[in-house]
Amino acid sequence: MGGLFDEFYEVGNAFPPALTIFTYLVVLQVRKVLDSYPLFQTVEDKTQVPKEYIVAGVVPVVLLGLFLGGGMRLIRYVGFWFCY
């Protein structure tokens, strides 16, 4: 066929479900954005973990830390630099 979804046809699926297509396209877009940052490529090369998975694991941990008390420290730090 020669298209975007060749790997789905190779495993025997007649046509991938809509959610799978959507997820696949989102992951492609995320990868394209992350490719512009060399840090993510370095981390991916060293850990052998796809950069999308690294971001998907780190972002929730950082947000959870901010929501559970880290936000006040961040506000104090930023406010300190703008006040002096």
C-alpha positions in Angstrom: 0.0 0.0 0.0 2.8 2.4 0.9 1.1 4.7 3.4 1.2 5.9 7.0 -0.5 2.9 8.4 1.6 0.1 6.8 2.6 -1.4 10.2 -1.1 -1.9 11.1 -1.8 -3.9 7.9 1.4 -6.0 8.5 0.1 -7.4 11.8 -3.2 -8.5 10.1 -5.6 -5.8 11.1 -8.1 -4.9 8.3 -8.1 -1.3 9.4 -7.0 0.3 12.7 -9.7 1.7 15.0 -10.2 5.5 15.0 -8.7 5.9 18.5 -5.6 4.0 17.4 -5.2 6.2 14.4 -5.7 9.4 16.5 -3.2 8.2 19.1 -0.7 7.3 16.4 -1.0 10.7 14.8 -0.6 12.5 18.1 2.5 10.5 18.9 4.0 11.4 15.5 3.3 15.1 16.2 4.9 14.9 19.7 7.9 13.1 18.3 8.3 15.8 15.6 8.2 18.6 18.3 10.6 16.7 20.6 13.0 16.1 17.6 13.8 19.8 17.7 15.4 19.5 21.2 18.8 17.7 21.2 18.5 17.0 24.9 15.6 14.5 24.3 17.6 12.8 21.6 20.6 12.4 23.9 18.4 11.0 26.7 16.7 8.6 24.3 20.0 7.3 23.0 21.4 6.7 26.5 18.3 5.1 27.9 16.9 3.3 24.8 13.5 4.6 25.9 11.4 6.5 23.3 11.4 10.2 24.0 7.6 10.3 24.0 7.5 7.8 26.9 10.0 9.9 28.8 7.9 13.0 28.5 4.7 11.1 29.3 6.3 9.9 32.5 8.1 13.1 33.6 5.3 15.6 33.0 2.8 14.1 35.3 5.4 13.7 38.1 6.4 17.4 37.8 2.7 18.5 37.7 2.0 16.4 40.7 4.9 17.9 42.6 3.7 21.4 41.7 0.2 20.7 42.9 1.3 19.1 46.1 3.3 22.0 47.5 6.0 22.7 45.0 4.0 25.5 43.4 4.5 27.8 46.5 8.2 27.2 46.3 8.2 28.1 42.6 6.2 31.3 43.2 8.6 32.3 46.0 11.6 31.7 43.8 10.2 33.6 40.8 9.0 36.4 43.1 12.4 36.7 44.7 14.1 37.3 41.4 11.6 39.9 40.2 11.6 41.8 43.5 15.4 42.3 43.7 
